[in-house]
Amino acid sequence: MTDEISTEAPAMNATEQTSPAAPTKSDATEPASVVGPSSKPVVSPKTTPERQQSRGGGASRTGKVAVEEIAAGISTAGRQMSPKLRELLMGTVVLRVLDRSRAFLFDPKGEGFPMQESSGPAAKTIKGDCVIDLTEMSLQRMWNGELNPQIAMLSDKVTISGKSELAVYFFNLISPK
């Protein structure tokens, strides 16, 4: 008596042949790999290391970043801004993070784009030519490139008092290009 081993695949009924396999839980949780035409991973221009380095002293542009790190990154970007943007950004800007009771005063006219930090009750009274009020989440989302500053202004996630044109120019230092 000899046992025959079949090398043919077992026959499938009509429903098995036409319905794709349902994704398993592991399929749904694993990130999909995106590959470009040259079979190299596609990298978003917002997350390149060179862009991170040039837009904030190497501070991460993804995930949760401390407000102080973002303010330091804005100050670094201010020191590196183009002469044309420097001409347009002629006034002090206060960035007030409401839910953290923190305020940062940026002076584009000062040597090296100085930043002055205030916290607690003093953060509510700090004055500037333009005052930008926002939450920590909105600031982080703008820093990461997930929220357009102009859209944030239109949807009341950011409120501006004083010279609103300064805010528009200042947002060039916050949002990644």
ZIVENBEL-V255025 format. One record per helix or strand of 3 or more residues. SS is the DSSP state (A for helix, B for strand). FROM is the first residue (numbers start at 1). TO is the last residue. If there is no record, write none. Layout:
SS_FROM_TO / SS_FROM_TO
//
This chain:
A_14_18 / A_25_29 / A_45_47 / A_49_54 / A_67_79 / A_83_88 / B_92_97 / A_98_100 / B_102_107 / B_114_119 / A_122_125 / B_130_134 / A_136_144 / A_149_154 / B_158_162 / A_164_174
//
